[in-house]
Amino acid sequence: MRIRVGKYRIPVPKSRAGRIGTGIALMRGGLIPGPPGGVVAIPLGLTILTLDNPRGRRWRRVTIVRIGRRWQAREEKKRMLRAEMRGASQGSSDEA
């Protein structure tokens, strides 16, 4: 089993105890500032811990869908603004 983070795939232990231990270790490591921990370790640890909990899995799926929809809406808004800007700049150069 692997977790996809951006373009990377991170292997996850097959045993439940291994996943729980890894998730807790990552969360604790995330509290330590600097290279061994960092802020990225906390969400990664939570993600690993949600693999074994049904409520956690549902929360993770719902969250991923919400983030995806927000991302799509944001990209659509950017696309519309760019189209308006192109139309406005082409329209003003035709009038002059």
Secondary structure, 3 states (H helix, E strand, C coil): CEEEECCEEEECCCCHHHHHHHHHHHHHHHCCCCCCCCCCHHHHHHHHHHCCCHHHHHHHHHHHHHHHHHHHHHHHHHHHHHHHHHHHHHHHHHHC
